[in-house]
Amino acid sequence: LDQFRAFLTLREKGKSEEEIAAAFFVSVAVVRQRLRLAAVSPKLLDVYAEDGMTLDQVMAFTVNPDHARQEQVWEALQRSYTKEPHQIRRMLTEGAVRASDKRAQFVGIEAYEGAGGAILRDLFNSDDGGWLQDPALLDRLVTDGLEREADAIRAEGWRWVEVAPDFPYGHTYNLRRLVGEQRSLTEEEMAAHNTLRAEFEKLEETYAEANEIPEEVDQRLSEIETALAAFEERPVIFDPAEIARAGAFVSIDGSGALRVERGYVRPEDEPPVAPSNEGTGDGDSEETGAGTAAGIAPDNDPA
């Protein structure tokens, strides 16, 4: 705490973090961490000064700069058997959204911050990018992004397009799935595919016996795998007549990427079934006669 106050005094005098670090022979990261303690309520720092809480607990309180909320959490912890730092962080970030959440991944942290969204960060522990503090803003950005993507899907001519971040399990139950045909590769695409496949196999063969693959080679293998996967995930072509009666679901997958499920037909949109001529003629008359002879009256028999 004395170190923090000394750093803060120098900072208020206009010293940079680098200058403070040099003056105390510590790293800039240590200076930033100590200065982050300024985000903790003075009341809680007084508790720490009197050995009323540990340094780990103090550091946990830095994830949320709201002093009133910090004091509320500390008061609530006095009635709890558990006062671990992870519980403090959980209580202070309650209602916030993890940066690793698929909605945050879909929108992008830069876009969220660009729209005015705040992020809580933890300088003392790995926080996977922090916590997005404005869930309502995030949800609005998710909705806007999905709708933009859905407009492009609608332009393909589908009868309907449903949009949501998530769809419940079994949302395609009782819907007929269209069978389409994957678009064929052009000559240029086929040549590029074969070239990439040959390069991939050559690199694998070259480093098959190596104890460690060089970083640049590993990165190149990853790039080739991604490019080959794109060739395999070519668009599926559907019959235009079927598209006119079918629809698509637009959502977000577990990694935060756009997920589009095309080609589902609802029962009410199925084409009408033509009446069958089977069961008419002599055979039908014989069947009716047999029923009457057995004492079974037709539905319109007054008896």
C-alpha positions in Angstrom: 0.0 0.0 0.0 2.9 2.4 0.8 4.3 1.6 -2.7 1.0 2.3 -4.3 0.7 5.6 -2.6 4.3 6.5 -3.5 3.6 5.6 -7.2 0.3 7.6 -7.1 2.1 10.7 -5.7 4.6 10.6 -8.5 1.9 10.1 -11.1 0.0 13.1 -9.8 3.2 15.1 -10.2 3.2 14.2 -13.9 5.6 11.3 -14.0 5.1 8.6 -16.6 4.7 5.0 -15.8 8.2 4.4 -17.3 9.8 7.1 -15.2 8.1 5.7 -12.0 9.3 2.2 -12.9 12.9 3.5 -13.3 12.8 5.4 -10.1 11.8 2.3 -8.0 13.7 -0.3 -10.1 10.6 -2.2 -11.0 8.9 -3.2 -14.2 6.3 -1.0 -15.9 3.8 -3.8 -15.4 4.3 -3.6 -11.6 3.7 0.2 -11.7 0.5 -0.3 -13.7 -0.7 -3.0 -11.3 0.0 -0.8 -8.2 -1.6 2.2 -9.8 -4.6 0.1 -10.5 -5.2 0.0 -6.8 -6.4 3.5 -7.2 -9.6 1.9 -8.5 -10.3 0.5 -5.1 -12.5 2.3 -2.6 -10.4 4.3 0.0 -12.5 2.6 2.7 -11.4 -0.8 1.6 -7.8 0.3 1.3 -8.1 1.4 5.0 -9.4 -2.1 5.8 -6.4 -3.6 4.0 -4.0 -1.2 5.9 -5.4 -2.5 9.2 -4.9 -6.2 8.0 -8.6 -6.6 7.5 -8.2 -8.2 4.1 -5.4 -9.8 2.0 -3.6 -8.2 -0.9 -5.2 -10.8 -3.2 -8.6 -9.7 -2.1 -7.7 -6.0 -2.7 -6.5 -6.9 -6.2 -9.8 -8.7 -6.9 -11.7 -5.5 -6.2 -9.9 -3.7 -9.0 -11.9 -5.5 -11.7 -14.8 -3.0 -11.1 -14.0 0.7 -10.4 -17.4 1.4 -8.9 -16.6 2.2 -5.2 -20.1 1.9 -4.0 -20.5 -1.6 -5.6 -17.1 -2.6 -4.1 -18.3 -1.6 -0.6 -21.6 -3.4 -1.1 -19.7 -6.6 -2.0 -17.4 -6.3 0.9 -20.3 -5.9 3.3 -22.0 -8.9 1.8 -18.9 -11.0 2.2 -18.9 -10.3 6.0 -22.0 -12.5 6.2 -20.4 -15.2 4.1 -18.0 -18.1 5.0 -16.2 -17.7 1.7 -14.2 -14.5 1.0 -12.0 -15.9 -1.8 -10.8 -13.5 -4.5 -12.6 -15.4 -7.2 -15.9 -14.9 -5.4 -15.2 -11.2 -5.2 -14.5 -11.0 -8.9 -17.6 -13.0 -9.6 -19.8 -10.7 -7.5 -18.3 -7.6 -9.0 -18.8 -8.8 -12.6 -22.3 -10.2 -12.1 -24.5 -9.2 -15.0 -21.5 -8.5 -17.3 -20.6 -10.7 -20.3 -17.3 -12.5 -20.7 -15.2 -11.3 -23.7 -15.0 -15.0 -24.6 -18.8 -15.2 -24.9 -19.9 -16.1 -28.5 -21.9 -12.9 -28.7 -18.9 -10.8 -28.0 -16.8 -12.8 -30.4 -19.4 -12.3 -33.1 -19.6 -8.5 -32.6 -15.9 -8.0 -32.0 -14.4 -6.2 -29.0 -13.3 -3.2 -31.1 -16.9 -2.7 -32.5 -18.3 -3.0 -29.0 -15.9 -0.4 -27.6 -16.4 1.8 -30.6 -20.1 1.9 -29.8 -19.4 3.2 -26.4 -19.3 -0.1 -24.5 -17.1 -0.4 -21.4 -15.0 -3.4 -20.4 -13.9 -4.5 -17.0 -10.4 -5.9 -17.0 -8.2 -7.7 -14.4 -4.6 -6.7 -14.5 -3.6 -9.3 -11.9 -5.1 -12.4 -13.4 -5.9 -13.9 -16.8 -9.4 -12.6 -17.6 -9.8 -13.9 -21.2 -10.2 -10.4 -22.4 -12.3 -9.1 -19.5 -16.0 -8.6 -19.1 -18.3 -6.5 -21.3 -20.2 -4.3 -18.9 -23.2 -3.3 -21.1 -25.1 -6.5 -22.1 -28.0 -4.4 -23.5 -25.6 -2.7 -26.0 -24.0 -6.0 -26.8 -27.4 -7.6 -27.6 -28.3 -4.7 -29.8 -25.1 -5.0 -31.7 -25.6 -8.8 -32.1 -29.2 -8.2 -33.4 -28.1 -5.5 -35.9 -25.2 -7.8 -37.1 -27.4 -10.8 -37.5 -30.1 -8.8 -39.3 -27.5 -7.5 -41.8 -26.4 -11.1 -42.5 -30.0 -12.2 -42.7 -30.8 -9.5 -45.4 -28.2 -11.1 -47.6 -29.8 -14.6 -47.0 -33.3 -13.2 -47.8 -32.0 -11.9 -51.1 -31.4 -15.5 -52.1 -35.2 -15.9 -52.4 -36.1 -17.9 -49.4 -39.7 -17.9 -48.3 -38.7 -17.1 -44.7 -35.6 -16.4 -42.6 -35.6 -16.8 -38.8 -32.9 -14.9 -36.9 -31.7 -15.4 -33.3 -28.4 -15.7 -31.4 -29.5 -19.2 -30.5 -32.1 -21.7 -31.5 -33.4 -24.4 -29.1 -32.4 -28.0 -29.6 -34.6 -29.7 -32.1 -35.7 -26.4 -33.8 -35.7 -28.2 -37.2 -37.9 -31.1 -35.9 -40.8 -31.9 -38.3 -39.3 -29.8 -41.1 -38.2 -31.3 -44.4 -34.6 -30.7 -45.3 -34.0 -29.9 -49.0 -31.3 -31.9 -50.8 -29.1 -29.6 -52.8 -26.0 -30.1 -54.9 -22.7 -28.7 -53.9 -21.3 -26.3 -56.5 -18.5 -27.8 -58.6 -15.0 -26.4 -58.4 -13.8 -24.4 -61.4 -10.6 -25.4 -63.2 -8.8 -22.6 -61.4 -10.1 -23.7 -58.0 -9.3 -27.3 -58.7 -5.7 -26.4 -59.6 -5.3 -24.2 -56.5 -6.8 -27.0 -54.3 -4.3 -29.6 -55.7 -1.4 -27.2 -55.3 -2.3 -26.6 -51.6 -2.8 -30.3 -51.0 0.6 -31.2 -52.5 2.3 -28.5 -50.4 0.6 -29.7 -47.3 1.6 -33.3 -47.9 5.2 -32.3 -48.7 5.5 -30.3 -45.5 4.1 -33.2 -43.4 6.5 -35.6 -45.0 9.5 -33.3 -44.5 8.8 -32.8 -40.8 7.3 -36.2 -40.0 10.4 -37.2 -38.0 11.1 -33.8 -36.5 10.9 -33.4 -32.7 9.6 -29.9 -33.1 8.0 -28.2 -36.1 9.3 -24.6 -36.8 6.7 -21.9 -35.9 6.5 -20.6 -39.5 5.9 -24.1 -40.8 3.2 -24.8 -38.3 1.5 -21.5 -39.2 1.7 -22.4 -42.9 0.1 -25.8 -42.3 -2.7 -24.1 -40.4 -3.2 -21.6 -43.3 -3.4 -24.5 -45.8 -5.8 -26.4 -43.7 -8.1 -23.4 -43.5 -7.9 -22.8 -47.3 -8.7 -26.5 -48.0 -11.6 -26.4 -45.6 -13.0 -23.4 -47.5 -12.9 -25.5 -50.7 -14.9 -28.3 -49.0 -17.5 -25.9 -47.6 -18.7 -24.7 -51.0 -22.2 -23.3 -51.3 -25.0 -25.8 -51.9 -27.2 -25.1 -54.9 -31.0 -25.7 -54.5 -33.9 -25.8 -57.0 -35.3 -22.3 -57.2 -38.8 -23.7 -56.9 -37.9 -25.4 -53.7 -36.2 -22.2 -52.4 -39.5 -20.3 -52.9 -41.2 -22.6 -50.3 -38.3 -23.2 -47.9 -36.5 -21.1 -45.4 -33.3 -20.6 -43.4 -32.1 -20.2 -39.8 -29.5 -17.5 -39.1 -27.7 -17.7 -35.7 -24.2 -17.8 -34.0 -22.2 -20.9 -33.5 -20.2 -21.8 -30.4 -17.1 -20.0 -31.6 -18.9 -16.8 -32.4 -19.0 -17.3 -36.2 -22.1 -16.8 -38.3 -24.2 -20.0 -38.7 -26.7 -20.3 -41.6 -28.9 -23.4 -41.9 -30.6 -23.3 -45.3 -33.3 -25.4 -46.9 -36.0 -26.3 -44.4 -39.6 -26.6 -45.5 -42.5 -26.2 -43.0 -45.4 -28.6 -43.3 -47.8 -25.8 -44.2 -45.6 -24.8 -47.1 -45.4 -28.3 -48.7 -46.7 -28.5 -52.2 -50.3 -30.0 -52.4 -50.5 -33.7 -52.9 -52.4 -34.7 -56.1 -55.4 -37.1 -55.4 -54.6 -40.7 -56.1 -56.8 -42.9 -58.4 -55.9 -46.0 -56.6 -58.7 -47.8 -54.7 -61.5 -46.8 -57.3 -63.2 -49.1 -59.8 -64.4 -52.7 -59.5 -62.1 -53.5 -56.6 -63.6 -50.7 -54.5 -67.1 -51.9 -55.3 -66.3 -55.5 -54.3 -64.8 -54.3 -51.1 -67.9 -52.2 -50.3 -70.2 -55.1 -51.2 -68.2 -57.5 -49.0 -68.6 -55.1 -46.1 -72.3 -54.8 -46.5 -72.7 -58.6 -46.8 -70.9 -59.0 -43.5 -73.4 -56.7 -41.8 -71.2 -53.5 -41.8 -73.2 -50.5 -43.0 -71.6 -47.6 -44.9 -71.4 -44.3 -43.1 -74.4 -42.9 -45.1 -76.6 -46.0 -44.5 -79.7 -44.8 -42.5 -79.7 -48.1 -40.6 
